[in-house]
Amino acid sequence: MGIQGLTKLLADQAPECMKEQKFEAYFGRKIAVDASMHIYQFMAVVGRMGDQMLTNEAGDVTSHLQGMFYRTAKMLEAGIRPVFVFDGKPPELKRKLLDQRGE
């Protein structure tokens, strides 16, 4: 879910806190990866692929798994140690906001 407007707020109020880096700049570091967002990104792409999706023997779509595998491999090749973080149950305050957004 993230914080709505955070990127714009930071860009406006503290532009020096954000800078683009190449993967290699993080060599030897552990980097937290929002696993849910990564999976969502690949699932969104898979949904636009139509009948060009990868599947297993049972016919289940596996394209998103390949995407996660290759992205993780790229991080490892760059010397990055990814730590995948999965959201738990949201706190009550966040739950209320999610409910409001769903209306």
Legacy VTK file of the C-alpha trace (Angstrom):
# vtk DataFile Version 3.0
C-alpha trace
ASCII
DATASET POLYDATA
POINTS 103 float
0.000 0.000 0.000
2.735 2.474 0.870
2.227 6.063 1.860
0.274 8.091 -0.665
2.208 11.113 -1.907
5.442 10.200 -0.102
7.660 10.387 -3.194
6.318 13.812 -4.165
6.636 15.080 -0.592
10.262 13.950 -0.401
11.063 15.356 -3.849
9.572 18.726 -2.876
10.840 19.000 0.693
14.108 17.036 0.669
15.236 16.390 -2.914
18.767 15.525 -1.776
17.448 12.434 0.043
16.606 10.699 -3.240
19.053 9.702 -5.950
19.178 7.043 -8.609
21.828 4.384 -8.200
23.009 1.529 -10.365
22.524 -1.955 -8.960
26.272 -2.280 -8.499
26.280 0.617 -6.006
24.681 -1.756 -3.502
27.338 -4.480 -3.818
27.755 -6.404 -0.564
24.655 -4.954 1.052
21.458 -6.550 2.267
18.471 -4.869 0.654
14.877 -5.244 1.835
12.570 -6.166 -1.025
8.812 -5.617 -0.813
7.922 -9.138 -1.931
4.215 -8.405 -2.342
4.934 -5.467 -4.665
7.374 -7.483 -6.769
4.882 -10.317 -7.150
2.122 -7.816 -7.980
4.296 -6.204 -10.686
4.890 -9.544 -12.365
1.263 -10.608 -12.034
0.173 -7.345 -13.696
2.515 -8.044 -16.618
1.307 -11.640 -16.839
-2.277 -10.390 -17.091
-1.367 -8.362 -20.192
0.446 -11.234 -21.920
-2.687 -12.999 -23.089
-1.890 -16.536 -24.222
1.904 -16.075 -24.140
2.185 -17.064 -20.478
4.440 -19.775 -19.094
2.586 -22.611 -17.411
3.418 -25.830 -15.596
2.147 -29.292 -16.522
-1.130 -28.654 -14.676
-1.743 -25.458 -16.655
-1.042 -23.108 -13.736
0.555 -19.806 -14.769
4.207 -19.619 -13.677
5.425 -16.538 -15.599
5.505 -14.454 -12.419
7.765 -17.024 -10.768
10.231 -16.801 -13.630
10.190 -13.014 -13.313
10.925 -13.213 -9.590
13.689 -15.745 -10.227
15.451 -13.600 -12.833
15.116 -10.385 -10.824
16.557 -12.145 -7.780
19.369 -13.636 -9.877
20.220 -10.168 -11.205
20.441 -8.842 -7.650
22.676 -11.722 -6.572
24.931 -11.241 -9.611
25.330 -7.584 -8.601
26.433 -8.675 -5.119
23.162 -7.684 -3.471
21.703 -9.940 -0.788
17.923 -9.537 -1.039
15.787 -9.942 2.069
12.192 -10.532 1.017
9.661 -8.846 3.285
6.040 -9.966 3.221
3.303 -7.840 4.752
1.662 -9.250 7.795
-1.773 -8.357 9.047
-2.119 -4.558 8.790
-2.467 -2.540 11.997
-5.994 -1.344 12.824
-5.355 2.215 11.603
-4.095 0.956 8.246
-6.975 -1.519 8.053
-9.467 1.365 8.383
-7.713 3.256 5.581
-7.743 0.177 3.357
-11.455 -0.241 4.043
-12.092 3.423 3.121
-10.153 3.063 -0.132
-12.165 -0.023 -0.982
-15.448 1.918 -0.841
LINES 1 104
103 0 1 2 3 4 5 6 7 8 9 10 11 12 13 14 15 16 17 18 19 20 21 22 23 24 25 26 27 28 29 30 31 32 33 34 35 36 37 38 39 40 41 42 43 44 45 46 47 48 49 50 51 52 53 54 55 56 57 58 59 60 61 62 63 64 65 66 67 68 69 70 71 72 73 74 75 76 77 78 79 80 81 82 83 84 85 86 87 88 89 90 91 92 93 94 95 96 97 98 99 100 101 102
